C-alpha cells in the first residue's frame, strides 16, 4: 500500500481561517441549495437529513435515492421514513413542514446511472449542488463479490452520475476509519492500494464464485474482512475523480447512538456495540474477548453528522483539487476504554433492566483467548443446549443453540477491533471546528470532549430499550424479574463451584489412595505417609 501525500490540502491554515472569517457560514452555504443523499434511509442518513432540515431551514430540497425493498415501493418506504422517531423533534418544534422538502427519487446505487429515470436524472443534474454519499452495506461477513458490488461499484456509480451534475460544489464520501486498519497510524490523507479498483470490480463480475472465495484471503491480505477491503477500494476510486469535482472524504470511527440530536440516545439498529449490549442485557452474552484497557474510539452519530455537514461547507467554499480527508475520530481527546464502556453499560442495564432477559447480566471481559473460549463452552453453549433440550421435551421450538452460534459469529468479528490499538490523527477535524463561526459551533458541535460518558451511556442504554427494542418505559416488572434471576444466578454459581470442588476432591482422593496403596505394597511406608501428609497439607477438603 502506498501513501498519497497530499500537500495541497491543509488542516486549516491562516489563509483559510481568513477566508472563513470573510465567507458565509454553514447555514448560509446551504440556503436555497438542493442536495442529493444516498443511504438516506440508513442510521446516519436519517440523522443527516434531520439535521439539514432543522439547522439549515432555508435549504431547498433534499433528494433521497430510494429503491424498492421487500416489496415496498420508494413511495411506501418514504411514508414510513418520515414517520420515524428521528424526525419527532422537527414535529415538536413546529417544523413538520420541513419534511415536505424530502423528495424520494426511485433508484439504486448498485445500478448504472443510479437506476434513475431520464427525467429524474436530468432534474437532479440541473438542481443538485451537493452530494452526500452515505450508502453502504456494513455487514462484515459478505462475500467479496457482494461487498465490492454494493460498496465499491455503488460508489463508482454515484461518482459517475455526480460527474454529470451541472454545478457540483461538493461531493462528500462517507468512508470509515477502519478501511485501512492494517495501518497502525491513520493519517488524514488518501491511501492508494497496490490493486486497481477497476480490475477488482471486473474480476468480481466474471470470476467463478467458488474460485473468488478461494483467493479472497490473498486479495484482502491483512485486512479483517471484505467490508474494510471494499471501503478501501472505494476511497481509491473517489481519489481518482478529484480532478473532476471537489471531494471530501469523511472517515468516522465507531459510530454510536446520538449524544444530543435528534434526541439523546437515538438509534435505530443493533449494529456494532449495540448488539453486544442487548445480548449482555438479555443474559445470553457472558464473555467477550477484549483488551479492557485499550481505548474504544467511539463517536456519537450527531457529532459525526455535524462534522460531515461542516466538511461539505469547507469543500464547497475552498474547492480543493485533491480530496479533503477528515478522520472523524475521538483519538484520545475524551478517552474511554472498552472495559470502562462495558462496565458503564452493565451498571445502567442493572438499574433499568431489559425485559425478557433469560439470565442475570453478569458477563465479563476476558483478556485471554483461551479463557474466553472456555467460558463460551461452559456459559454460552452448555446452557444453550440445556435450554433447547427442555424446549424439545416440552414440544416447543428450539432456538438457543442457533442464537448462540449467531452471537459467536458476531463476537468473533468484533474481537479484531477490541484487541488492537490504532492511532487516528484528527487535526483536520479540530481545524474544521475552529474555522466555524461562533454561531455555527453552537449549531454544529463536533468536539467530543464535551461528552460526559456516564450520562451518555445512561441515555445509550435507555435509547436502545426505547427506540430499538420498543420496551415498556415502566421497568417495575423487569426489575422484579431481574431480582429473581439474580438469586437463581447466585445459587447456580455456588452449586457449580461446589460441584467442581467435589469432583476435584473425589479425583485427588482416589489418586492419593491408589498411590498410597501402591507405595505401601512396594515396601515404602515412610514415603506413603509423606504423600498422604502432602495431599492433606494443600488444603483440599470436601465442601459437603
BADREN-238768 format. One line per field, with one value per residue (C-alpha): chain; residue number from 1; x, y, z; residue in one letter. Coordinates in pm, 1 decimal. Layout:
! BADREN-238768
chain: A;...
resi: NUM;...
x: X;...
y: Y;...
z: Z;...
resn: A;...
END
This chain:
! BADREN-238768
chain: A;A;A;A;A;A;A;A;A;A;A;A;A;A;A;A;A;A;A;A;A;A;A;A;A;A;A;A;A;A;A;A;A;A;A;A;A;A;A;A;A;A;A;A;A;A;A;A;A;A;A;A;A;A;A;A;A;A;A;A;A;A;A;A;A;A;A;A;A;A;A;A;A;A;A;A;A;A;A;A;A;A;A;A;A;A;A;A;A;A;A;A;A;A;A;A;A;A;A;A;A;A;A;A;A;A;A;A;A;A;A;A;A;A;A;A;A;A;A;A;A;A;A;A;A;A;A;A;A;A;A;A;A;A;A;A;A;A;A;A;A;A;A;A;A;A;A;A;A;A;A;A;A;A;A;A;A;A;A;A;A;A;A;A;A;A;A;A;A;A;A;A;A;A;A;A;A;A;A;A;A;A;A;A;A;A;A;A;A;A;A;A;A;A;A;A;A;A;A;A;A;A;A;A;A;A;A;A;A;A;A;A;A;A;A;A;A;A;A;A;A;A;A;A;A;A;A;A;A;A;A;A;A;A;A;A;A;A;A;A;A;A;A;A;A;A;A;A;A;A;A;A;A;A;A;A;A;A;A;A;A;A;A;A;A;A;A;A;A;A;A;A;A;A;A;A;A;A;A;A;A;A;A;A;A;A;A;A;A;A;A;A;A;A;A;A;A;A;A;A;A;A;A;A;A;A;A;A;A;A;A;A;A;A;A;A;A;A;A;A;A;A;A;A;A;A;A;A;A;A;A;A;A;A;A;A;A;A;A;A;A;A;A;A;A;A;A;A;A;A;A;A;A;A;A;A;A;A;A;A;A;A;A;A;A;A;A;A;A;A;A;A;A;A;A;A;A;A;A;A;A;A;A;A;A;A;A;A;A;A;A;A;A;A;A;A;A;A;A;A;A;A;A;A;A;A;A;A;A;A;A;A;A;A;A;A;A;A;A;A;A;A;A;A;A;A;A;A;A;A;A;A;A;A;A;A;A;A;A;A;A;A;A;A;A;A;A;A;A;A;A;A;A;A;A;A;A;A;A;A;A;A;A;A;A;A;A;A;A;A;A;A;A;A;A;A;A;A;A;A;A;A;A;A;A;A;A;A;A;A;A;A;A;A;A;A;A;A;A;A;A;A;A;A;A;A;A;A;A;A;A;A;A;A;A;A;A;A;A;A;A;A;A;A;A;A;A;A;A;A;A;A;A;A;A;A;A;A;A;A;A;A;A;A
resi: 1;2;3;4;5;6;7;8;9;10;11;12;13;14;15;16;17;18;19;20;21;22;23;24;25;26;27;28;29;30;31;32;33;34;35;36;37;38;39;40;41;42;43;44;45;46;47;48;49;50;51;52;53;54;55;56;57;58;59;60;61;62;63;64;65;66;67;68;69;70;71;72;73;74;75;76;77;78;79;80;81;82;83;84;85;86;87;88;89;90;91;92;93;94;95;96;97;98;99;100;101;102;103;104;105;106;107;108;109;110;111;112;113;114;115;116;117;118;119;120;121;122;123;124;125;126;127;128;129;130;131;132;133;134;135;136;137;138;139;140;141;142;143;144;145;146;147;148;149;150;151;152;153;154;155;156;157;158;159;160;161;162;163;164;165;166;167;168;169;170;171;172;173;174;175;176;177;178;179;180;181;182;183;184;185;186;187;188;189;190;191;192;193;194;195;196;197;198;199;200;201;202;203;204;205;206;207;208;209;210;211;212;213;214;215;216;217;218;219;220;221;222;223;224;225;226;227;228;229;230;231;232;233;234;235;236;237;238;239;240;241;242;243;244;245;246;247;248;249;250;251;252;253;254;255;256;257;258;259;260;261;262;263;264;265;266;267;268;269;270;271;272;273;274;275;276;277;278;279;280;281;282;283;284;285;286;287;288;289;290;291;292;293;294;295;296;297;298;299;300;301;302;303;304;305;306;307;308;309;310;311;312;313;314;315;316;317;318;319;320;321;322;323;324;325;326;327;328;329;330;331;332;333;334;335;336;337;338;339;340;341;342;343;344;345;346;347;348;349;350;351;352;353;354;355;356;357;358;359;360;361;362;363;364;365;366;367;368;369;370;371;372;373;374;375;376;377;378;379;380;381;382;383;384;385;386;387;388;389;390;391;392;393;394;395;396;397;398;399;400;401;402;403;404;405;406;407;408;409;410;411;412;413;414;415;416;417;418;419;420;421;422;423;424;425;426;427;428;429;430;431;432;433;434;435;436;437;438;439;440;441;442;443;444;445;446;447;448;449;450;451;452;453;454;455;456;457;458;459;460;461;462;463;464;465;466;467;468;469;470;471;472;473;474;475;476;477;478;479;480;481;482;483;484;485;486;487;488;489;490;491;492;493;494;495;496;497;498;499;500;501;502;503;504;505;506;507;508;509;510;511;512;513;514;515;516;517;518;519;520;521;522;523;524;525;526;527;528;529;530;531;532;533;534;535;536;537;538;539;540;541;542;543;544
x: 0.0;136.4;60.0;-64.3;86.4;-144.3;44.9;-220.0;-479.4;-409.1;-585.6;-686.7;-400.8;-404.8;-521.5;-816.1;-911.7;-912.6;-1139.0;-1370.7;-1387.8;-1488.9;-1704.8;-2055.2;-2142.7;-2272.2;-2638.2;-2587.4;-2398.2;-2697.8;-2957.6;-3152.7;-2947.6;-3071.1;-2871.5;-2865.9;-2830.0;-2763.0;-2825.0;-3079.8;-3287.7;-2994.6;-2894.4;-2650.4;-2864.4;-3165.5;-2960.9;-2804.3;-3138.5;-3296.6;-3011.0;-3007.3;-3382.3;-3372.1;-3046.2;-3046.4;-3414.7;-3375.7;-3242.5;-3443.6;-3477.8;-3326.0;-3338.4;-3312.1;-3231.3;-3467.0;-3505.7;-3785.8;-3718.9;-3907.9;-4198.8;-4234.0;-4213.3;-3998.2;-4317.1;-4428.6;-4083.8;-4072.8;-4409.8;-4264.6;-3941.2;-4088.4;-4286.0;-3961.1;-3889.0;-3574.9;-3796.8;-4002.0;-3802.2;-3895.3;-4261.0;-4224.5;-4058.4;-4329.7;-4111.2;-4310.0;-4347.2;-3972.5;-4039.9;-4211.0;-3866.6;-3765.6;-3822.8;-3780.5;-3623.9;-3664.7;-3319.6;-3049.6;-2683.0;-2581.0;-2723.4;-2557.0;-2682.1;-2820.5;-3116.2;-3275.5;-3534.9;-3433.4;-3649.0;-3520.8;-3159.0;-3199.9;-3382.8;-3117.3;-2831.3;-2984.6;-3077.1;-2833.5;-2509.3;-2402.0;-2390.4;-2366.2;-2278.1;-2369.0;-2496.8;-2301.5;-2355.7;-2186.2;-2203.1;-1860.4;-1944.3;-2035.9;-1865.5;-1606.1;-1829.4;-2123.9;-1912.6;-1745.1;-2072.9;-2260.3;-1985.8;-1724.2;-1939.8;-2207.2;-1953.7;-1839.9;-2199.9;-2257.4;-1931.9;-2020.2;-2361.4;-2219.4;-1989.7;-2299.8;-2425.8;-2412.7;-2273.7;-2140.5;-1980.9;-1912.9;-1909.4;-1885.0;-1795.4;-1865.9;-1597.3;-1468.6;-1154.6;-1117.6;-1089.3;-711.2;-692.6;-369.9;-214.0;-123.5;-149.7;-410.7;-323.6;-582.2;-472.6;-567.6;-409.7;-378.2;-367.6;-148.6;-450.6;-654.0;-1016.8;-1147.0;-959.2;-1106.7;-1455.2;-1406.6;-1273.0;-1572.6;-1806.9;-1657.0;-1482.0;-1647.8;-1780.3;-1602.3;-1269.6;-1319.4;-1386.6;-1060.9;-848.9;-1030.9;-786.7;-493.9;-667.6;-768.3;-433.4;-405.7;-746.3;-1000.4;-1298.1;-1438.8;-1613.3;-1283.9;-1137.3;-1430.1;-1430.2;-1057.2;-1114.8;-1394.4;-1162.4;-914.2;-1188.8;-1304.3;-949.0;-929.6;-1225.6;-1077.1;-985.7;-1348.9;-1517.8;-1437.7;-1432.0;-1433.1;-1381.4;-1530.6;-1375.0;-1571.1;-1454.4;-1719.5;-2045.4;-2260.0;-2612.9;-2670.2;-2533.2;-2791.5;-2958.7;-3216.4;-3263.4;-3028.9;-2961.4;-3139.4;-3053.1;-3246.1;-3029.4;-2825.1;-2504.2;-2167.5;-2160.0;-2539.1;-2595.5;-2342.3;-2518.0;-2855.6;-2707.0;-2540.1;-2854.2;-3061.0;-2806.0;-2708.7;-2362.3;-2149.5;-1798.3;-1618.3;-1259.9;-1132.4;-832.9;-1019.3;-753.0;-743.9;-921.0;-1253.6;-1271.7;-1640.7;-1811.2;-2177.2;-2361.5;-2469.7;-2109.8;-2012.5;-2303.2;-2219.1;-1864.6;-1988.3;-2208.7;-1919.6;-1694.6;-1939.5;-1930.4;-1549.4;-1519.7;-1781.8;-1600.0;-1241.0;-1299.0;-981.4;-810.3;-742.6;-973.5;-1001.9;-982.0;-1105.8;-1073.8;-1382.8;-1245.1;-1219.0;-842.7;-787.9;-936.2;-1201.4;-1079.3;-1297.2;-1169.6;-1353.4;-1364.3;-1498.7;-1765.9;-1886.0;-1891.1;-2098.5;-2341.4;-2360.6;-2435.7;-2713.2;-2857.3;-2893.0;-3061.5;-3304.7;-3304.3;-3421.8;-3746.1;-3740.9;-3391.0;-3315.2;-3039.4;-2883.6;-2649.9;-2316.3;-2084.0;-1721.8;-1425.3;-1157.6;-810.6;-706.7;-849.5;-834.6;-1010.2;-1279.7;-1316.3;-1365.2;-1626.9;-1808.0;-1823.6;-1941.0;-2154.6;-2281.6;-2320.8;-2384.2;-2677.6;-2797.9;-2805.9;-2981.6;-3248.3;-3300.7;-3334.6;-3603.3;-3775.1;-3767.9;-3913.4;-4189.1;-4274.0;-4156.8;-3927.0;-3555.5;-3367.3;-3095.1;-2808.3;-2872.8;-2885.9;-2555.8;-2391.0;-2500.9;-2378.8;-2039.9;-2011.7;-2072.4;-1833.0;-1562.1;-1588.7;-1575.3;-1271.1;-1045.9;-1140.2;-1145.5;-800.0;-597.7;-474.5;-483.2;-383.6;-624.8;-491.5;-769.7;-600.6;-824.5;-1135.9;-1018.3;-917.9;-1258.8;-1430.9;-1200.7;-1297.0;-1666.9;-1824.8;-1922.3;-2286.1;-2205.4;-2001.6;-2319.6;-2536.9;-2293.3;-2097.4;-1825.8;-1597.8;-1614.2;-1451.3;-1789.8;-1942.4;-1992.6;-1959.2;-2159.8;-2454.4;-2407.6;-2419.4;-2724.5;-2901.4;-2749.7;-2895.6;-3231.9;-3224.3;-3168.5;-3458.0;-3691.9;-3606.0;-3492.4;-3647.2;-3960.0;-3986.4;-4232.7;-4095.1;-4225.7;-3942.1;-4102.0;-4181.4;-3838.4;-3677.5;-3864.0;-3770.9;-3413.1;-3407.2;-3531.1;-3266.5;-3001.4;-3097.5;-3107.6;-2772.3;-2601.3;-2743.9;-2630.3;-2279.5;-2239.8;-2372.0;-2139.5;-1826.0;-1933.7;-1969.3;-1625.2;-1471.1;-1639.3;-1515.9;-1161.5;-1176.5;-1301.5;-1029.7;-744.9;-866.7;-885.4;-538.6;-395.2;-545.4;-422.0;-70.4;-53.1;-164.3;87.1;373.7;281.5;273.1;607.9;762.1;797.2;553.4;750.9;700.7;335.9;282.7;463.6;241.1;-72.8;52.2;135.9;-209.8;-380.4;-145.0;-253.2;-596.3;-821.1;-1125.9;-1472.6;-1726.5;-2004.4
y: 0.0;342.9;674.5;959.7;1256.7;1547.9;1868.0;2081.9;2045.5;2175.5;2136.8;2497.5;2740.5;3113.6;3190.9;2950.4;3093.6;3437.9;3308.8;3159.1;3489.9;3667.1;3389.9;3267.8;3043.4;2688.1;2786.1;3048.1;2798.0;2563.8;2839.1;2772.6;2463.0;2121.1;1821.6;1455.7;1193.2;824.1;598.9;846.7;565.5;435.7;529.2;805.8;915.0;985.5;1196.9;1384.9;1464.3;1565.1;1799.3;1963.0;2028.8;2162.0;2358.8;2475.0;2557.0;2751.3;2450.1;2396.8;2020.6;1701.5;1436.1;1081.3;788.8;512.1;166.1;-87.3;-314.7;-618.0;-546.7;-184.6;88.9;400.6;597.9;348.4;344.7;724.0;737.5;512.8;710.4;1048.7;889.4;776.4;893.8;1053.1;1337.7;1380.2;1685.5;1860.5;1795.9;1901.9;2229.6;2313.8;2237.0;1945.3;2134.5;2087.1;1718.4;1817.4;1913.9;1546.7;1410.6;1038.9;950.4;592.7;449.0;208.7;296.1;-52.3;20.5;222.2;580.0;505.3;343.2;686.6;760.0;1002.7;1279.6;1231.8;1220.0;1546.0;1714.7;1625.6;1721.1;2066.3;2129.6;1947.8;2114.3;1895.0;1514.7;1315.2;953.8;764.3;440.0;128.2;-224.8;-252.9;-630.9;-780.1;-1131.3;-1059.0;-1242.2;-1036.7;-1009.3;-878.8;-634.4;-494.5;-469.6;-297.6;-66.3;-14.2;-41.1;163.2;437.2;433.0;469.1;767.6;928.8;878.2;1032.2;1320.4;1396.3;1488.8;1747.7;2097.2;2275.4;2039.8;2229.2;1936.5;1557.8;1404.2;1036.6;876.4;615.0;458.5;496.6;118.7;85.4;96.7;-88.7;-255.6;84.8;138.7;514.8;656.9;997.7;1235.3;1156.6;920.1;575.1;418.1;40.0;-171.2;-305.8;-106.5;-98.9;-136.0;-463.8;-597.4;-494.7;-672.9;-983.3;-999.3;-984.1;-1261.0;-1497.4;-1814.3;-1752.9;-2059.8;-1954.4;-1597.9;-1728.0;-1925.0;-1621.3;-1374.4;-1417.8;-1341.5;-1036.4;-873.4;-957.4;-834.9;-666.0;-842.0;-861.2;-779.1;-468.0;-296.6;-406.7;-277.0;57.0;96.3;31.8;289.4;554.9;476.2;526.8;851.6;986.7;921.9;1157.7;1453.2;1638.0;1628.3;1754.1;1894.1;1598.6;1546.3;1208.4;1160.0;880.1;821.2;555.9;359.4;546.9;527.8;640.3;1012.8;1238.3;1518.0;1521.8;1449.2;1331.5;1176.6;808.8;784.8;471.8;250.9;-60.0;-315.0;-287.0;-294.4;-249.2;-210.3;-574.9;-676.5;-455.1;-618.0;-968.4;-892.8;-727.0;-1032.9;-1256.9;-1453.5;-1295.3;-1398.6;-1346.6;-1118.2;-1137.4;-784.8;-582.0;-388.7;-117.5;-40.6;274.4;240.3;513.9;598.6;883.7;973.7;992.0;1355.4;1471.1;1282.0;1428.8;1782.2;1727.8;1588.5;1894.3;2124.2;1929.1;1990.8;2361.8;2361.8;2168.9;2387.3;2704.0;2601.1;2357.1;2152.2;1987.6;1676.6;1503.1;1674.2;1380.8;1422.5;1147.6;1192.2;1009.5;1057.5;989.1;1004.7;1354.2;1218.0;863.4;573.5;216.8;-94.2;-204.9;130.7;131.0;-219.0;-150.9;164.8;-24.1;-310.6;-67.3;100.3;-236.0;-333.7;-6.8;-22.7;-392.0;-513.6;-706.6;-1074.0;-1145.3;-1518.0;-1487.0;-1235.7;-999.0;-1071.3;-1122.3;-1015.8;-931.8;-1193.2;-1080.5;-1438.4;-1600.1;-1945.9;-1829.3;-1672.0;-1994.9;-2198.3;-1951.7;-1973.3;-2352.8;-2357.8;-2042.4;-1997.7;-2332.6;-2573.7;-2366.2;-2322.4;-2698.1;-2746.4;-2488.7;-2639.1;-2984.5;-2853.7;-2684.3;-3012.9;-3208.1;-2951.1;-2956.7;-2602.2;-2473.5;-2489.5;-2165.1;-2106.4;-2300.2;-2133.1;-1795.2;-1861.6;-1954.7;-1623.6;-1439.1;-1608.2;-1518.0;-1154.1;-1159.5;-1316.5;-1023.4;-768.6;-932.2;-794.6;-440.0;-487.4;-646.0;-395.7;-39.0;233.7;597.6;809.5;1155.8;1412.6;1751.3;1837.6;1765.6;2012.1;2261.3;2231.3;2309.1;2606.8;2757.0;2768.3;3088.8;3103.1;3055.6;2753.2;2594.7;2600.0;2474.8;2202.5;2090.8;1840.8;1846.1;1500.3;1640.0;1786.7;1439.1;1318.0;942.5;822.8;1039.9;936.3;563.7;614.6;763.9;498.3;207.4;383.2;462.6;102.5;-5.6;266.4;310.8;-37.1;-289.3;-75.4;-192.1;-61.3;250.7;104.8;-123.6;-241.8;-589.6;-614.2;-519.1;-796.3;-1047.5;-922.3;-981.0;-1337.9;-1401.9;-1267.3;-1515.6;-1800.7;-1690.4;-1684.3;-2024.6;-2170.9;-2026.1;-2165.2;-2503.9;-2507.4;-2435.5;-2681.8;-2948.3;-2866.0;-2879.1;-3212.6;-3359.5;-3242.1;-3381.6;-3715.4;-3727.9;-3631.5;-3862.0;-4152.5;-4086.3;-4041.3;-4368.9;-4556.7;-4419.1;-4474.8;-4833.6;-4896.7;-4746.8;-4937.7;-5263.9;-5170.0;-5162.6;-4790.2;-4690.9;-4374.8;-4235.9;-4338.5;-4145.8;-3841.9;-3849.1;-3858.9;-3567.0;-3363.0;-3410.1;-3301.6;-3006.1;-2829.1;-2775.4;-2989.4;-3065.9;-3175.3;-2893.0;-3132.7
z: 0.0;-94.0;68.1;-146.4;35.7;-33.7;31.9;-135.1;139.9;489.0;821.6;835.2;787.2;842.3;488.1;517.8;854.7;698.7;422.7;684.8;866.2;545.6;397.8;454.8;747.5;714.8;726.8;456.6;242.2;230.2;183.3;-136.0;-222.8;-322.3;-205.0;-303.2;-30.0;-86.3;210.8;345.5;495.7;699.8;1054.1;961.3;667.6;888.1;1128.6;835.5;671.2;1002.7;1090.4;746.7;764.5;1120.4;1130.7;767.5;746.0;420.7;233.1;-84.4;-136.9;-0.6;-271.4;-137.0;-364.9;-251.3;-401.8;-384.1;-87.6;44.5;-185.0;-73.4;-333.4;-278.4;-205.9;58.7;215.4;223.5;400.4;671.3;667.3;756.9;1041.6;1205.7;1559.0;1415.8;1293.7;1612.0;1713.7;1389.3;1465.4;1828.7;1730.8;1478.8;1178.8;1037.5;707.8;656.1;592.5;267.6;139.1;131.4;-217.8;-278.8;-612.2;-730.1;-788.8;-678.3;-626.6;-738.2;-1086.7;-1361.5;-1361.6;-1014.8;-1189.0;-1231.5;-1495.1;-1768.0;-1624.8;-1269.2;-1384.2;-1575.7;-1287.2;-1030.7;-1262.6;-1301.5;-937.8;-707.1;-597.7;-302.0;-290.5;33.5;-46.7;271.6;117.3;214.9;334.3;673.5;708.3;771.5;650.2;288.5;6.0;-177.6;-484.9;-280.4;-79.1;-390.4;-582.4;-300.9;-176.2;-447.2;-759.7;-583.6;-515.1;-878.7;-995.5;-768.2;-884.1;-1249.2;-1201.7;-996.6;-1290.7;-1493.4;-1243.6;-1391.4;-1086.9;-822.1;-534.4;-300.7;-318.0;30.4;51.3;388.8;445.8;769.2;976.9;962.4;583.7;629.1;959.4;851.0;924.9;1290.9;1241.6;1006.1;866.6;723.1;368.4;91.9;80.5;-261.2;-266.4;-489.5;-681.3;-932.0;-808.0;-1163.7;-1203.5;-880.0;-994.8;-1326.7;-1153.7;-918.6;-1217.4;-1432.0;-1191.8;-1067.8;-712.0;-572.4;-723.7;-599.5;-249.7;-259.5;-347.6;-120.1;173.5;-56.1;-202.2;125.6;285.3;643.8;639.9;863.5;627.8;286.7;421.3;506.5;174.0;-32.8;150.8;87.9;-282.1;-274.1;-134.0;-410.7;-669.2;-510.3;-521.8;-895.1;-953.6;-764.6;-1085.4;-1197.8;-880.0;-532.9;-294.6;80.0;248.3;595.2;799.8;1121.5;1366.5;1560.5;1506.1;1818.0;1915.2;1939.0;2209.1;2183.2;1841.4;1725.2;2085.0;2343.9;2282.7;1948.7;1749.2;1509.3;1475.1;1667.5;1466.6;1640.2;2018.8;2041.4;1952.4;2215.8;2470.4;2407.6;2419.4;2751.8;2893.5;2799.4;2972.0;2660.5;2622.2;2919.8;2789.0;2545.9;2424.1;2467.8;2585.3;2850.9;2888.0;2514.5;2403.9;2225.7;1961.9;1993.2;1808.5;1868.5;1538.3;1577.9;1624.7;1308.9;1111.0;1225.3;1101.9;768.2;711.4;801.4;564.4;279.2;362.9;362.9;36.2;-131.5;-31.6;-99.9;-390.5;-323.2;-618.9;-411.9;-164.1;171.0;412.8;770.2;1031.5;1247.1;1547.9;1923.3;1906.6;2282.6;2322.9;2561.2;2621.4;2726.4;2737.9;2626.9;2988.7;3101.0;2832.9;2915.6;3290.3;3243.1;3019.3;3268.9;3551.2;3353.4;3247.4;3612.9;3708.7;3415.9;3320.4;2983.5;2956.5;2870.1;2999.9;3006.2;3267.3;3503.8;3309.8;3471.5;3175.5;3182.5;2962.2;2901.1;2801.7;2723.0;2411.5;2571.6;2887.2;2671.3;2472.4;2790.9;2913.5;2580.3;2610.3;2972.7;2994.1;2638.0;2467.2;2756.1;2887.0;2527.7;2469.5;2804.7;2718.4;2373.8;2531.3;2764.6;2470.0;2278.1;2570.1;2615.8;2245.2;2174.1;1902.6;1975.3;1916.9;2175.7;2013.3;1679.9;1854.9;2030.7;1703.0;1554.8;1863.5;1849.0;1481.5;1568.1;1863.5;1650.0;1408.8;1692.3;1852.7;1580.1;1677.3;2055.1;2080.8;1875.0;1901.0;1637.7;1625.9;1423.0;1350.0;1375.0;1334.0;1040.1;1243.2;1506.7;1238.7;1076.6;1406.3;1463.1;1126.1;1209.1;1327.2;1696.2;1596.8;1382.1;1661.2;1868.1;1582.0;1474.2;1783.2;1693.5;1999.0;2157.2;2471.9;2565.6;2602.6;2960.1;2914.4;3220.1;3115.5;2754.4;2833.8;3054.1;2752.6;2526.4;2723.5;2751.2;2380.2;2277.5;2501.9;2374.3;2006.7;1901.0;2140.6;2198.5;2558.6;2815.6;2991.2;3319.7;3433.0;3759.8;3621.6;3463.8;3797.0;3981.4;3711.2;3732.6;4109.6;4067.5;3803.7;4040.7;4313.4;4062.7;3922.9;4264.8;4361.4;4030.0;4064.6;4417.3;4305.7;4004.8;4206.5;4476.1;4208.1;4065.8;4414.1;4487.6;4158.4;4228.0;4582.6;4454.4;4188.2;4420.8;4697.8;4455.0;4317.2;4666.7;4785.6;4480.7;4507.6;4883.8;4840.8;4565.0;4762.6;5081.0;4893.0;4744.0;5090.7;5140.3;5419.9;5500.9;5150.3;5167.3;5490.0;5341.2;5031.3;5242.6;5451.3;5139.6;4990.0;5311.2;5358.4;5037.8;5192.2;4970.7;5181.9;5088.5;5062.7;5164.3
resn: X;X;X;X;X;X;X;X;X;X;X;X;X;X;X;X;X;X;X;X;X;X;X;X;X;X;X;X;X;X;X;X;X;X;X;X;X;X;X;X;X;X;X;X;X;X;X;X;X;X;X;X;X;X;X;X;X;X;X;X;X;X;X;X;X;X;X;X;X;X;X;X;X;X;X;X;X;X;X;X;X;X;X;X;X;X;X;X;X;X;X;X;X;X;X;X;X;X;X;X;X;X;X;X;X;X;X;X;X;X;X;X;X;X;X;X;X;X;X;X;X;X;X;X;X;X;X;X;X;X;X;X;X;X;X;X;X;X;X;X;X;X;X;X;X;X;X;X;X;X;X;X;X;X;X;X;X;X;X;X;X;X;X;X;X;X;X;X;X;X;X;X;X;X;X;X;X;X;X;X;X;X;X;X;X;X;X;X;X;X;X;X;X;X;X;X;X;X;X;X;X;X;X;X;X;X;X;X;X;X;X;X;X;X;X;X;X;X;X;X;X;X;X;X;X;X;X;X;X;X;X;X;X;X;X;X;X;X;X;X;X;X;X;X;X;X;X;X;X;X;X;X;X;X;X;X;X;X;X;X;X;X;X;X;X;X;X;X;X;X;X;X;X;X;X;X;X;X;X;X;X;X;X;X;X;X;X;X;X;X;X;X;X;X;X;X;X;X;X;X;X;X;X;X;X;X;X;X;X;X;X;X;X;X;X;X;X;X;X;X;X;X;X;X;X;X;X;X;X;X;X;X;X;X;X;X;X;X;X;X;X;X;X;X;X;X;X;X;X;X;X;X;X;X;X;X;X;X;X;X;X;X;X;X;X;X;X;X;X;X;X;X;X;X;X;X;X;X;X;X;X;X;X;X;X;X;X;X;X;X;X;X;X;X;X;X;X;X;X;X;X;X;X;X;X;X;X;X;X;X;X;X;X;X;X;X;X;X;X;X;X;X;X;X;X;X;X;X;X;X;X;X;X;X;X;X;X;X;X;X;X;X;X;X;X;X;X;X;X;X;X;X;X;X;X;X;X;X;X;X;X;X;X;X;X;X;X;X;X;X;X;X;X;X;X;X;X;X;X;X;X;X;X;X;X;X;X;X;X;X;X;X;X;X;X;X;X;X;X;X;X;X;X;X;X;X;X;X;X;X;X;X;X;X;X;X;X;X;X;X;X;X;X;X;X;X;X;X;X;X;X;X;X;X;X;X;X;X;X;X;X;X;X;X
END
